[in-house]
Amino acid sequence: MITDNATPPPIDNLPDTEDMFSWFEDHQKLADAIDVRAHILPEDKTVLLEEYLVANIPNCYITDVNLTARMAETGLTASQILQNQIPDRGSVMAGDFGEVTTLFFLGSEREETINNIMKWQYKQDRTKAAPHSDVIILHRDNPEQASTNDFVICAEAKMKSTQSVHSPIESSIGGYVSDKTGRLARTLVWLKEKEINHGNADSIAFVERFTDKHLDTEYSKYFRAVAIIDRAFIDEELSKALELPDQNEEFEIIVLGISNLKDLYERTFGRAVAEVSCE
């Protein structure tokens, strides 16, 4: 059995995080497009996204410490252990890809030191989506003291990689409404419970700042509705007549266009399993 003190919490500063935001370009929207922020990933930058995610997806599902321990205890390879953590091809894998990409994209837009929450490590069933809010990013100016500069980024991520009637922008907005009206609060409480079970004193205290400690010092909440769409469908989706909530610093709708999205996410997960290592 892996002891608690050998199990780091799924909070990762990722000091070597690439500037993913810089890989994307502003999308030249059609005249009838809705008023949202839209970016596309140039095809020559797809390799950057793929290589980055291949290297970082394993840690989204299992820490290096736990991976090494499980290899020693089971005699299985790193690839076999990781394969048992990630979803099979299909809608759950697509959803996870959208969430992971959203996490790193939104994190790359911030200049502050952030903590990306690897909530997929807490999945109880790899064939189902992780519970609660899709993406959580935390920032504390000082882990020892609450600050009004502290913030939470909470995002709903939706994917569209094949032709269908599904409207990922509309669905992501619906998720934002759920996050704002209670799901974020429940997610933070759930995260604290998971830290109590799997983390340490520092990680528990870090999350408590956003749940039930130091709440007399306000912190900011930033909500994002993110739709990741195959570039073949992006203009069609942007031209749909949708009722949009007011957008400001607190809430924004973001659309990302990526070519050959289905092939990309299937290939990326496959390579992540095949190439994972514990060095």
Secondary structure, DSSP 8 states (H G I E B T S, - for coil): ---GGGS--SEE--TT---GGGG-EE----TT--SSEEEE--GGGHHHHHHHHHHHHHHHHS-HHHHHHHHHHH---HHHHHHTTS--TTHHHHHHHHHHHHHHHHHHT--S--EEE-GGGG-S-TTS--SS-SEEEEE-SBTTB--TT-EEEEEEEEEE-S-SS--HHHHHHHHHHHIIIIIHHHHHHHHHHHHHHHS-HHHHHHHHTTTTSSTTS--EEEEEEEEEEETTTHHHHHTS-------SSSEEEEEEEETTHHHHHHHHHHHHHHH----
